[in-house]
């Protein structure tokens, strides 16, 4: 479904949404940095606790199979059970899309714009979750 909206009011809403997304992105990046430091410490501790047993086991397995190259064991099997890396939230794509739309609206100079429900949901879907 499509509807016509005043371009100025739609652009104002988009700028407000863009500011909220940028603020949330900054907050999420700070939180990610803290989580990443904690993960690195946890991973270091995990490796120190598990390295001896796992290397001995992989070495015995590799020697038993007649292999002299241990890369296969390190690439996948060594880190089974290790702490998982924190995920980085990704608002970058939505921020770039809104910035592109605002540039387009500024260039065209239209008084009204036709907006689909899908576009509105895409740009404003989680707006109520913002702090």
VEXFI-160899 format. One record per atom (N, C-alpha, C, O): atom name; residue number from 0; x, y negated, z negated. Coordinates in Angstrom, 1 decimal. Layout:
<nodes>
NODE   kolmi   zati       c1       c2       c3
NODE      CA    NUM        X        Y        Z
...
</nodes>
This chain:
<nodes>
NODE   kolmi   zati       c1       c2       c3
NODE       N      0      0.8      1.2      0.0
NODE      CA      0      0.0      0.0      0.0
NODE       C      0      0.9     -1.2      0.0
NODE       O      0      1.9     -1.3     -0.7
NODE       N      1      0.5     -2.2      0.8
NODE      CA      1      1.3     -3.5      0.8
NODE       C      1      0.4     -4.6      0.4
NODE       O      1     -0.8     -4.6      0.5
NODE       N      2      1.0     -5.7      0.0
NODE      CA      2      0.3     -6.9     -0.4
NODE       C      2      1.2     -8.1     -0.1
NODE       O      2      2.5     -7.9      0.1
NODE       N      3      0.7     -9.2      0.1
NODE      CA      3      1.4    -10.5      0.3
NODE       C      3      1.6    -11.2     -1.0
NODE       O      3      0.7    -11.4     -1.8
NODE       N      4      2.9    -11.7     -1.2
NODE      CA      4      3.2    -12.4     -2.4
NODE       C      4      3.9    -13.7     -2.0
NODE       O      4      4.5    -13.8     -0.9
NODE       N      5      3.8    -14.7     -2.9
NODE      CA      5      4.6    -15.9     -2.7
NODE       C      5      6.1    -15.6     -2.8
NODE       O      5      6.5    -15.0     -3.8
NODE       N      6      6.9    -16.0     -1.9
NODE      CA      6      8.3    -15.6     -1.9
NODE       C      6      9.0    -16.2     -3.1
NODE       O      6      9.9    -15.6     -3.6
NODE       N      7      8.7    -17.5     -3.4
NODE      CA      7      9.4    -18.1     -4.5
NODE       C      7      9.1    -17.4     -5.9
NODE       O      7     10.0    -17.2     -6.6
NODE       N      8      7.9    -17.0     -6.1
NODE      CA      8      7.6    -16.3     -7.4
NODE       C      8      8.2    -14.9     -7.4
NODE       O      8      8.7    -14.4     -8.4
NODE       N      9      8.2    -14.2     -6.2
NODE      CA      9      8.8    -12.9     -6.1
NODE       C      9     10.4    -13.0     -6.3
NODE       O      9     10.9    -12.2     -7.0
NODE       N     10     11.0    -14.0     -5.7
NODE      CA     10     12.4    -14.2     -5.9
NODE       C     10     12.7    -14.5     -7.4
NODE       O     10     13.8    -14.1     -7.9
NODE       N     11     11.9    -15.3     -8.0
NODE      CA     11     12.1    -15.6     -9.4
NODE       C     11     12.1    -14.3    -10.3
NODE       O     11     12.9    -14.1    -11.1
NODE       N     12     11.1    -13.5    -10.0
NODE      CA     12     11.0    -12.2    -10.7
NODE       C     12     12.2    -11.4    -10.4
NODE       O     12     12.8    -10.7    -11.4
NODE       N     13     12.7    -11.3     -9.2
NODE      CA     13     13.9    -10.6     -8.8
NODE       C     13     15.1    -11.1     -9.5
NODE       O     13     16.0    -10.3    -10.0
NODE       N     14     15.3    -12.4     -9.6
NODE      CA     14     16.4    -13.0    -10.3
NODE       C     14     16.4    -12.7    -11.8
NODE       O     14     17.4    -12.4    -12.4
NODE       N     15     15.2    -12.7    -12.4
NODE      CA     15     15.1    -12.3    -13.8
NODE       C     15     15.4    -10.9    -14.0
NODE       O     15     16.1    -10.5    -15.0
NODE       N     16     15.0    -10.0    -13.1
NODE      CA     16     15.3     -8.6    -13.2
NODE       C     16     16.8     -8.4    -13.0
NODE       O     16     17.4     -7.5    -13.7
NODE       N     17     17.4     -9.1    -12.1
NODE      CA     17     18.8     -9.0    -11.8
NODE       C     17     19.6     -9.4    -13.1
NODE       O     17     20.6     -8.7    -13.4
NODE       N     18     19.2    -10.4    -13.7
NODE      CA     18     19.9    -10.8    -15.0
NODE       C     18     19.8     -9.8    -16.0
NODE       O     18     20.8     -9.5    -16.7
NODE       N     19     18.6     -9.2    -16.2
NODE      CA     19     18.4     -8.1    -17.2
NODE       C     19     19.3     -6.9    -16.8
NODE       O     19     19.9     -6.3    -17.7
NODE       N     20     19.3     -6.5    -15.5
NODE      CA     20     20.1     -5.4    -15.1
NODE       C     20     21.6     -5.6    -15.4
NODE       O     20     22.3     -4.7    -15.8
NODE       N     21     22.1     -6.8    -15.1
NODE      CA     21     23.5     -7.1    -15.3
NODE       C     21     23.9     -7.1    -16.8
NODE       O     21     24.9     -6.6    -17.2
NODE       N     22     23.0     -7.6    -17.6
NODE      CA     22     23.2     -7.5    -19.1
NODE       C     22     23.2     -6.1    -19.6
NODE       O     22     24.1     -5.7    -20.4
NODE       N     23     22.3     -5.3    -19.1
NODE      CA     23     22.2     -3.9    -19.5
NODE       C     23     23.5     -3.1    -19.0
NODE       O     23     24.0     -2.3    -19.7
NODE       N     24     23.9     -3.5    -17.8
NODE      CA     24     25.1     -2.8    -17.3
NODE       C     24     26.4     -3.2    -18.1
NODE       O     24     27.2     -2.3    -18.4
NODE       N     25     26.5     -4.4    -18.5
NODE      CA     25     27.6     -4.8    -19.4
NODE       C     25     27.6     -4.1    -20.7
NODE       O     25     28.6     -3.6    -21.2
NODE       N     26     26.4     -4.0    -21.3
NODE      CA     26     26.2     -3.2    -22.6
NODE       C     26     26.6     -1.8    -22.4
NODE       O     26     27.2     -1.2    -23.2
NODE       N     27     26.1     -1.2    -21.3
NODE      CA     27     26.4      0.2    -21.0
NODE       C     27     27.8      0.5    -20.7
NODE       O     27     28.4      1.5    -21.1
NODE       N     28     28.5     -0.4    -20.1
NODE      CA     28     30.0     -0.3    -19.8
NODE       C     28     30.8     -0.3    -21.1
NODE       O     28     31.7      0.4    -21.3
NODE       N     29     30.4     -1.2    -22.1
NODE      CA     29     31.0     -1.3    -23.4
NODE       C     29     30.8      0.0    -24.1
NODE       O     29     31.7      0.6    -24.7
NODE       N     30     29.6      0.5    -24.1
NODE      CA     30     29.3      1.8    -24.8
NODE       C     30     30.0      3.0    -24.1
NODE       O     30     30.5      3.9    -24.8
NODE       N     31     30.1      2.9    -22.8
NODE      CA     31     30.9      4.0    -22.1
NODE       C     31     32.3      4.0    -22.5
NODE       O     31     32.9      5.0    -22.7
NODE       N     32     32.9      2.8    -22.6
NODE      CA     32     34.3      2.7    -23.0
NODE       C     32     34.6      3.3    -24.4
NODE       O     32     35.6      4.0    -24.6
NODE       N     33     33.7      3.0    -25.3
NODE      CA     33     33.8      3.6    -26.7
NODE       C     33     33.6      5.1    -26.6
NODE       O     33     34.4      5.8    -27.2
NODE       N     34     32.6      5.6    -25.9
NODE      CA     34     32.4      7.0    -25.7
NODE       C     34     33.6      7.7    -25.0
NODE       O     34     33.9      8.9    -25.4
NODE       N     35     34.2      7.1    -24.1
NODE      CA     35     35.3      7.6    -23.3
NODE       C     35     36.5      7.8    -24.3
NODE       O     35     37.2      8.8    -24.2
NODE       N     36     36.8      6.8    -25.1
NODE      CA     36     37.9      6.9    -26.1
NODE       C     36     37.6      8.0    -27.0
NODE       O     36     38.6      8.8    -27.3
NODE       N     37     36.4      8.2    -27.5
NODE      CA     37     36.1      9.2    -28.5
NODE       C     37     36.2     10.6    -27.8
NODE       O     37     36.7     11.6    -28.4
NODE       N     38     35.8     10.7    -26.5
NODE      CA     38     35.9     11.9    -25.8
NODE       C     38     37.4     12.3    -25.5
NODE       O     38     37.7     13.5    -25.7
NODE       N     39     38.2     11.3    -25.2
NODE      CA     39     39.6     11.6    -25.0
NODE       C     39     40.3     12.2    -26.3
NODE       O     39     41.1     13.1    -26.2
NODE       N     40     39.9     11.6    -27.4
NODE      CA     40     40.4     12.1    -28.7
NODE       C     40     39.9     13.5    -29.0
NODE       O     40     40.7     14.4    -29.4
NODE       N     41     38.6     13.7    -28.7
NODE      CA     41     38.0     15.1    -29.0
NODE       C     41     38.7     16.1    -28.0
NODE       O     41     38.9     17.2    -28.4
NODE       N     42     38.9     15.7    -26.8
NODE      CA     42     39.5     16.6    -25.8
NODE       C     42     41.0     16.9    -26.2
NODE       O     42     41.4     18.1    -26.1
NODE       N     43     41.7     15.9    -26.7
NODE      CA     43     43.1     16.1    -27.1
NODE       C     43     43.1     17.1    -28.3
NODE       O     43     43.9     18.1    -28.3
NODE       N     44     42.2     16.9    -29.3
NODE      CA     44     42.1     17.8    -30.4
NODE       C     44     41.7     19.2    -30.0
NODE       O     44     42.3     20.2    -30.5
NODE       N     45     40.8     19.3    -29.1
NODE      CA     45     40.3     20.6    -28.6
NODE       C     45     41.5     21.4    -27.9
NODE       O     45     41.7     22.6    -28.1
NODE       N     46     42.2     20.7    -27.0
NODE      CA     46     43.4     21.3    -26.3
NODE       C     46     44.4     21.7    -27.3
NODE       O     46     44.9     22.9    -27.2
NODE       N     47     44.7     20.9    -28.3
NODE      CA     47     45.7     21.3    -29.3
NODE       C     47     45.3     22.6    -30.1
NODE       O     47     46.1     23.4    -30.5
NODE       N     48     44.0     22.7    -30.4
NODE      CA     48     43.5     23.8    -31.1
NODE       C     48     43.5     25.1    -30.2
NODE       O     48     43.7     26.2    -30.7
NODE       N     49     43.2     25.0    -28.9
NODE      CA     49     43.0     26.1    -28.1
NODE       C     49     44.1     26.5    -27.1
NODE       O     49     44.1     27.5    -26.5
NODE       N     50     45.1     25.6    -27.0
NODE      CA     50     46.1     25.8    -26.0
NODE       C     50     46.9     27.1    -26.1
NODE       O     50     47.1     27.8    -25.2
NODE       N     51     47.3     27.4    -27.3
NODE      CA     51     48.2     28.6    -27.5
NODE       C     51     47.5     29.9    -27.1
NODE       O     51     48.0     30.7    -26.4
NODE       N     52     46.2     30.1    -27.7
NODE      CA     52     45.5     31.3    -27.4
NODE       C     52     45.2     31.4    -25.9
NODE       O     52     45.3     32.5    -25.3
NODE       N     53     44.8     30.4    -25.3
NODE      CA     53     44.4     30.4    -23.9
NODE       C     53     45.6     30.6    -23.0
NODE       O     53     45.5     31.4    -22.0
NODE       N     54     46.7     30.0    -23.3
NODE      CA     54     47.9     30.2    -22.4
NODE       C     54     48.4     31.6    -22.5
NODE       O     54     48.7     32.2    -21.5
NODE       N     55     48.4     32.2    -23.7
NODE      CA     55     48.8     33.5    -23.9
NODE       C     55     47.9     34.5    -23.2
NODE       O     55     48.4     35.4    -22.5
NODE       N     56     46.6     34.3    -23.2
NODE      CA     56     45.6     35.1    -22.5
NODE       C     56     45.8     35.0    -21.0
NODE       O     56     45.8     36.0    -20.3
NODE       N     57     46.0     33.8    -20.5
NODE      CA     57     46.1     33.6    -19.1
NODE       C     57     47.5     34.2    -18.6
NODE       O     57     47.5     34.8    -17.5
NODE       N     58     48.5     34.0    -19.4
NODE      CA     58     49.8     34.6    -19.0
NODE       C     58     49.8     36.1    -19.0
NODE       O     58     50.3     36.7    -18.0
NODE       N     59     49.1     36.7    -20.0
NODE      CA     59     49.0     38.2    -20.0
NODE       C     59     48.2     38.6    -18.8
NODE       O     59     48.6     39.6    -18.1
NODE       N     60     47.1     37.9    -18.4
NODE      CA     60     46.3     38.3    -17.3
NODE       C     60     47.1     38.2    -16.0
NODE       O     60     47.0     39.0    -15.1
NODE       N     61     47.8     37.1    -15.9
NODE      CA     61     48.6     36.8    -14.6
NODE       C     61     49.7     37.8    -14.5
NODE       O     61     49.9     38.3    -13.4
NODE       N     62     50.4     38.1    -15.6
NODE      CA     62     51.5     39.1    -15.5
NODE       C     62     50.9     40.5    -15.2
NODE       O     62     51.5     41.2    -14.4
NODE       N     63     49.8     40.8    -15.8
NODE      CA     63     49.2     42.1    -15.6
NODE       C     63     48.8     42.3    -14.1
NODE       O     63     48.8     43.4    -13.6
NODE       N     64     48.4     41.2    -13.5
NODE      CA     64     47.9     41.2    -12.1
NODE       C     64     49.1     41.1    -11.1
NODE       O     64     48.9     41.1     -9.9
NODE       N     65     50.3     40.9    -11.6
NODE      CA     65     51.5     40.7    -10.8
NODE       C     65     51.6     39.3    -10.2
NODE       O     65     52.4     39.2     -9.2
NODE       N     66     50.9     38.3    -10.7
NODE      CA     66     51.0     37.0    -10.2
NODE       C     66     52.1     36.2    -10.9
NODE       O     66     52.3     36.4    -12.1
NODE       N     67     52.7     35.3    -10.2
NODE      CA     67     53.7     34.5    -10.8
NODE       C     67     53.2     33.0    -10.8
NODE       O     67     53.9     32.1    -11.4
NODE       N     68     52.2     32.7    -10.2
NODE      CA     68     51.6     31.3    -10.1
NODE       C     68     50.4     31.2    -10.9
NODE       O     68     49.4     32.0    -10.6
NODE       N     69     50.4     30.3    -11.9
NODE      CA     69     49.3     30.3    -12.9
NODE       C     69     48.2     29.2    -12.6
NODE       O     69     47.4     29.0    -13.4
NODE       N     70     48.3     28.6    -11.4
NODE      CA     70     47.4     27.5    -11.1
NODE       C     70     45.9     27.9    -11.2
NODE       O     70     45.1     27.1    -11.6
NODE       N     71     45.6     29.1    -10.7
NODE      CA     71     44.2     29.5    -10.7
NODE       C     71     43.6     29.5    -12.1
NODE       O     71     42.4     29.1    -12.3
NODE       N     72     44.3     29.9    -13.1
NODE      CA     72     43.8     29.9    -14.4
NODE       C     72     43.6     28.6    -15.0
NODE       O     72     42.6     28.3    -15.7
NODE       N     73     44.5     27.6    -14.7
NODE      CA     73     44.3     26.3    -15.2
NODE       C     73     43.2     25.5    -14.5
NODE       O     73     42.6     24.6    -15.1
NODE       N     74     43.0     25.8    -13.3
NODE      CA     74     42.0     24.9    -12.5
NODE       C     74     40.6     25.0    -13.0
NODE       O     74     39.9     24.0    -13.0
NODE       N     75     40.2     26.2    -13.4
NODE      CA     75     38.8     26.3    -13.8
NODE       C     75     38.6     26.9    -15.2
NODE       O     75     37.8     26.5    -16.0
NODE       N     76     39.3     27.9    -15.5
NODE      CA     76     39.1     28.7    -16.7
NODE       C     76     39.6     28.1    -18.0
NODE       O     76     39.0     28.3    -19.1
NODE       N     77     40.6     27.3    -18.0
NODE      CA     77     41.2     26.8    -19.2
NODE       C     77     40.2     25.9    -19.9
NODE       O     77     40.2     26.0    -21.2
NODE       N     78     39.5     25.1    -19.3
NODE      CA     78     38.6     24.1    -19.9
NODE       C     78     37.2     24.5    -20.2
NODE       O     78     36.3     23.7    -20.5
NODE       N     79     36.9     25.8    -20.0
NODE      CA     79     35.6     26.3    -20.4
NODE       C     79     35.4     26.1    -21.9
NODE       O     79     36.2     26.6    -22.7
NODE       N     80     34.4     25.5    -22.3
NODE      CA     80     34.1     25.2    -23.7
NODE       C     80     34.6     23.9    -24.2
NODE       O     80     34.4     23.6    -25.4
NODE       N     81     35.3     23.1    -23.4
NODE      CA     81     35.9     21.9    -23.8
NODE       C     81     34.7     20.8    -23.9
NODE       O     81     33.7     21.0    -23.3
NODE       N     82     35.0     19.8    -24.7
NODE      CA     82     34.0     18.7    -24.8
NODE       C     82     33.7     18.1    -23.4
NODE       O     82     34.6     17.9    -22.6
NODE       N     83     32.5     17.8    -23.2
NODE      CA     83     32.1     17.2    -21.9
NODE       C     83     32.3     15.7    -21.8
NODE       O     83     32.2     15.0    -22.8
NODE       N     84     32.8     15.2    -20.7
NODE      CA     84     33.0     13.8    -20.4
NODE       C     84     31.7     13.0    -20.5
NODE       O     84     30.7     13.5    -19.9
NODE       N     85     31.7     11.8    -21.1
NODE      CA     85     30.5     11.0    -21.1
NODE       C     85     30.2     10.6    -19.7
NODE       O     85     31.1     10.4    -18.8
NODE       N     86     28.9     10.4    -19.4
NODE      CA     86     28.5      9.9    -18.1
NODE       C     86     28.3      8.4    -18.1
NODE       O     86     27.9      7.8    -19.0
NODE       N     87     28.8      7.9    -16.9
NODE      CA     87     28.7      6.4    -16.8
NODE       C     87     27.3      6.1    -16.1
NODE       O     87     27.0      6.7    -15.1
NODE       N     88     26.6      5.2    -16.7
NODE      CA     88     25.3      4.8    -16.1
NODE       C     88     25.5      4.0    -14.9
NODE       O     88     26.5      3.3    -14.7
NODE       N     89     24.6      4.2    -13.9
NODE      CA     89     24.9      3.6    -12.6
NODE       C     89     23.8      2.7    -12.2
NODE       O     89     22.8      3.1    -11.6
NODE       N     90     23.9      1.4    -12.6
NODE      CA     90     22.9      0.4    -12.1
NODE       C     90     23.4     -0.4    -10.9
NODE       O     90     22.8     -1.3    -10.4
NODE       N     91     24.7     -0.1    -10.5
NODE      CA     91     25.3     -0.9     -9.5
NODE       C     91     24.5     -0.9     -8.2
NODE       O     91     24.4     -1.9     -7.5
NODE       N     92     24.0      0.3     -7.8
NODE      CA     92     23.2      0.3     -6.5
NODE       C     92     22.0     -0.6     -6.5
NODE       O     92     21.7     -1.3     -5.6
NODE       N     93     21.3     -0.5     -7.6
NODE      CA     93     20.1     -1.3     -7.7
NODE       C     93     20.4     -2.8     -7.8
NODE       O     93     19.7     -3.6     -7.2
NODE       N     94     21.5     -3.2     -8.5
NODE      CA     94     21.9     -4.6     -8.6
NODE       C     94     22.3     -5.0     -7.2
NODE       O     94     21.9     -6.2     -6.8
NODE       N     95     23.0     -4.2     -6.4
NODE      CA     95     23.4     -4.6     -5.0
NODE       C     95     22.2     -4.8     -4.1
NODE       O     95     22.1     -5.7     -3.3
NODE       N     96     21.2     -3.9     -4.3
NODE      CA     96     20.0     -3.9     -3.5
NODE       C     96     19.2     -5.2     -3.8
NODE       O     96     18.8     -5.9     -2.8
NODE       N     97     19.1     -5.6     -5.0
NODE      CA     97     18.4     -6.8     -5.4
NODE       C     97     19.1     -8.0     -4.9
NODE       O     97     18.5     -9.0     -4.4
NODE       N     98     20.4     -8.0     -5.0
NODE      CA     98     21.2     -9.2     -4.5
NODE       C     98     21.0     -9.3     -3.0
NODE       O     98     20.9    -10.4     -2.5
NODE       N     99     21.1     -8.2     -2.3
NODE      CA     99     20.8     -8.2     -0.8
NODE       C     99     19.5     -8.7     -0.5
NODE       O     99     19.3     -9.5      0.5
NODE       N    100     18.5     -8.3     -1.2
NODE      CA    100     17.1     -8.8     -1.0
NODE       C    100     17.0    -10.3     -1.2
NODE       O    100     16.3    -11.0     -0.5
NODE       N    101     17.6    -10.8     -2.3
NODE      CA    101     17.6    -12.2     -2.6
NODE       C    101     18.3    -13.0     -1.5
NODE       O    101     17.8    -14.1     -1.1
NODE       N    102     19.4    -12.5     -1.0
NODE      CA    102     20.1    -13.2      0.1
NODE       C    102     19.1    -13.2      1.4
NODE       O    102     19.1    -14.2      2.1
NODE       N    103     18.5    -12.1      1.6
NODE      CA    103     17.6    -12.0      2.8
NODE       C    103     16.4    -13.0      2.6
NODE       O    103     16.1    -13.7      3.6
NODE       N    104     15.9    -13.1      1.5
NODE      CA    104     14.8    -14.0      1.2
NODE       C    104     15.2    -15.5      1.4
NODE       O    104     14.5    -16.3      1.9
NODE       N    105     16.4    -15.8      0.9
NODE      CA    105     17.0    -17.1      1.1
NODE       C    105     17.2    -17.5      2.5
NODE       O    105     17.0    -18.6      2.9
NODE       N    106     17.7    -16.5      3.3
NODE      CA    106     18.0    -16.8      4.7
NODE       C    106     16.7    -17.0      5.5
NODE       O    106     16.6    -17.9      6.4
NODE       N    107     15.7    -16.2      5.3
NODE      CA    107     14.5    -16.2      6.1
NODE       C    107     13.6    -17.4      5.9
NODE       O    107     13.0    -18.0      6.8
NODE       N    108     13.5    -17.9      4.6
NODE      CA    108     12.8    -19.1      4.3
NODE       C    108     11.3    -18.9      4.5
NODE       O    108     10.6    -19.9      4.7
NODE       N    109     10.8    -17.7      4.4
NODE      CA    109      9.3    -17.4      4.5
NODE       C    109      8.6    -17.9      3.3
NODE       O    109      9.1    -17.9      2.2
NODE       N    110      7.4    -18.3      3.5
NODE      CA    110      6.5    -18.8      2.3
NODE       C    110      5.9    -17.6      1.6
NODE       O    110      5.8    -17.6      0.4
NODE       N    111      5.6    -16.6      2.4
NODE      CA    111      5.0    -15.3      1.8
NODE       C    111      5.8    -14.1      2.4
NODE       O    111      6.4    -14.2      3.4
NODE       N    112      5.7    -13.1      1.6
NODE      CA    112      6.4    -11.9      2.0
NODE       C    112      5.5    -10.7      1.7
NODE       O    112      4.7    -10.7      0.7
NODE       N    113      5.6     -9.7      2.6
NODE      CA    113      4.8     -8.5      2.4
NODE       C    113      5.6     -7.5      1.6
NODE       O    113      6.7     -7.2      2.0
NODE       N    114      5.1     -7.0      0.5
NODE      CA    114      5.8     -6.1     -0.4
NODE       C    114      5.0     -4.9     -0.6
NODE       O    114      3.8     -4.9     -0.8
NODE       N    115      5.7     -3.7     -0.5
NODE      CA    115      5.0     -2.5     -0.7
NODE       C    115      5.1     -2.0     -2.2
NODE       O    115      5.9     -2.5     -2.9
NODE       N    116      4.2     -1.2     -2.6
NODE      CA    116      4.1     -0.7     -3.9
NODE       C    116      5.4      0.1     -4.2
NODE       O    116      6.0      0.0     -5.3
NODE       N    117      5.9      0.8     -3.2
NODE      CA    117      7.2      1.6     -3.4
NODE       C    117      8.3      0.7     -3.7
NODE       O    117      9.2      1.0     -4.5
NODE       N    118      8.4     -0.5     -3.0
NODE      CA    118      9.5     -1.4     -3.3
NODE       C    118      9.4     -2.0     -4.7
NODE       O    118     10.4     -2.1     -5.4
NODE       N    119      8.2     -2.4     -5.1
NODE      CA    119      8.0     -2.9     -6.5
NODE       C    119      8.4     -1.9     -7.5
NODE       O    119      9.1     -2.2     -8.5
NODE       N    120      8.0     -0.6     -7.3
NODE      CA    120      8.4      0.4     -8.2
NODE       C    120      9.9      0.7     -8.3
NODE       O    120     10.5      0.9     -9.3
NODE       N    121     10.5      0.5     -7.1
NODE      CA    121     12.0      0.7     -7.0
NODE       C    121     12.7     -0.3     -7.8
NODE       O    121     13.7      0.0     -8.5
NODE       N    122     12.3     -1.6     -7.7
NODE      CA    122     13.1     -2.7     -8.3
NODE       C    122     12.7     -2.9     -9.8
NODE       O    122     13.5     -3.4    -10.5
NODE       N    123     11.4     -2.5    -10.1
NODE      CA    123     10.9     -2.9    -11.5
NODE       C    123     10.5     -1.6    -12.3
NODE       O    123      9.7     -1.8    -13.2
NODE       N    124     10.9     -0.4    -11.9
NODE      CA    124     10.4      0.8    -12.5
NODE       C    124     10.6      0.9    -14.0
NODE       O    124      9.7      1.2    -14.7
NODE       N    125     11.8      0.7    -14.4
NODE      CA    125     12.2      0.8    -15.8
NODE       C    125     12.3     -0.5    -16.6
NODE       O    125     13.0     -0.6    -17.5
NODE       N    126     11.6     -1.5    -16.1
NODE      CA    126     11.7     -2.8    -16.7
NODE       C    126     11.3     -2.8    -18.1
NODE       O    126     11.8     -3.6    -18.9
NODE       N    127     10.3     -2.0    -18.5
NODE      CA    127      9.8     -2.0    -19.9
NODE       C    127     10.8     -1.4    -20.8
NODE       O    127     10.7     -1.6    -22.0
NODE       N    128     11.8     -0.6    -20.3
NODE      CA    128     12.8      0.0    -21.1
NODE       C    128     13.9     -0.9    -21.5
NODE       O    128     14.7     -0.6    -22.4
NODE       N    129     14.0     -2.1    -20.9
NODE      CA    129     15.1     -3.1    -21.2
NODE       C    129     14.9     -3.6    -22.6
NODE       O    129     13.8     -3.7    -23.1
NODE       N    130     16.1     -3.8    -23.3
NODE      CA    130     16.0     -4.3    -24.7
NODE       C    130     15.6     -5.8    -24.7
NODE       O    130     15.6     -6.4    -25.8
</nodes>
